[in-house]
Amino acid sequence: QLQLVESGGGLVQPGGSLTLSCVASGATLDAYAMGWFRQAPGKEREWVSCISTVGNTYYGDSMKGRSTISADYAKNTVYLQMGNLRPDDTAVYYCHALLVPNGYWGQGTRVTVSS
């Protein structure tokens, strides 16, 4: 059973940067399409970015141009580098792994952007 653990969240000032990590256990990530989602207070979960098994990357409008998704399969880890953060980026960020038909979620890591 694949398990995902996110880390790297925290409090950051507007304009700052954070890198989130998602470490997998129980399976190797190179067989999975990996994604990041976020859920702000009172809002629905929103797709942020994903990376395919062949390394193609895709970004949602919310963080396009301000984020980079990457994977280090030797470390079984996916990253989300985020920059120029804004208060409306405040959310719990979740890692997701997809190997059709199964999808797996991590528990999330909280990002708060505030001065």
C-alpha positions in Angstrom: 0.0 0.0 0.0 1.5 3.3 -1.1 1.8 5.9 1.7 2.6 9.6 1.2 3.9 12.0 3.7 4.2 15.7 2.9 6.4 18.2 4.7 7.9 21.6 4.2 4.9 23.7 5.0 5.0 26.6 7.4 4.5 30.3 7.9 6.1 32.5 5.2 5.8 36.2 4.4 4.3 37.4 1.2 6.8 37.2 -1.6 8.6 34.4 0.1 9.4 30.8 -1.0 8.8 27.3 0.2 9.6 23.9 -1.1 7.2 21.1 -0.2 8.2 17.5 -0.2 6.2 14.3 -0.6 8.0 11.1 0.4 6.5 7.8 -0.6 6.8 4.4 1.0 5.3 1.1 0.1 5.9 1.5 -3.6 8.2 3.2 -6.1 6.9 6.5 -7.4 8.1 6.2 -10.9 5.0 4.2 -11.8 2.7 6.9 -10.6 1.5 10.2 -11.9 2.1 12.6 -9.1 0.2 15.7 -8.2 -0.1 18.5 -5.8 -3.5 19.9 -4.7 -4.4 22.5 -2.1 -7.4 23.3 0.0 -7.9 26.8 1.4 -10.2 27.3 4.4 -13.8 27.2 3.3 -12.9 26.2 -0.3 -12.9 23.1 -2.4 -9.7 21.2 -3.0 -7.9 22.6 -6.0 -5.4 21.0 -8.4 -2.0 22.8 -8.4 0.4 20.8 -10.5 1.3 17.3 -11.7 4.1 15.4 -13.2 3.7 12.3 -15.4 5.7 9.1 -15.3 7.8 10.4 -18.2 8.4 13.7 -16.6 5.9 16.0 -18.3 4.8 18.7 -16.0 1.5 20.6 -15.9 0.3 23.6 -13.8 -3.0 25.0 -12.8 -3.6 28.7 -13.3 -3.3 29.4 -9.6 0.4 28.9 -9.3 1.6 28.8 -12.9 4.8 30.7 -13.3 5.4 30.6 -9.5 5.9 26.9 -8.9 7.9 24.0 -10.1 7.1 20.4 -9.6 9.9 17.8 -9.8 10.6 14.2 -8.8 13.6 12.5 -7.4 12.8 8.8 -7.9 16.0 7.7 -6.2 14.6 9.3 -3.1 11.1 8.4 -3.9 10.1 12.0 -3.4 8.2 14.6 -5.3 8.7 18.3 -4.7 6.8 21.5 -5.2 8.9 24.6 -5.2 6.8 27.7 -4.7 7.9 31.3 -5.0 6.4 34.8 -4.8 3.9 33.5 -2.4 0.7 35.5 -1.7 -1.8 35.4 1.1 -4.3 33.6 -1.1 -1.8 30.7 -1.4 -2.6 29.9 2.2 -4.0 26.4 2.2 -3.3 22.8 3.2 -1.2 21.3 0.4 -1.8 17.6 -0.5 0.3 15.2 -2.5 -1.6 12.7 -4.7 -0.4 9.6 -6.5 -2.3 8.0 -9.3 -1.9 4.6 -10.8 -5.2 4.0 -12.5 -7.6 3.1 -11.1 -6.1 3.8 -7.6 -5.3 7.1 -6.2 -3.6 7.9 -2.9 -3.5 11.0 -0.8 -1.1 12.2 1.8 -2.2 13.9 5.0 -1.3 17.4 3.9 1.1 20.1 5.0 -0.2 23.6 5.9 1.2 26.7 4.2 0.3 30.1 5.7 1.3 33.2 3.9 1.1 36.2 6.1 3.1 39.2 7.3 
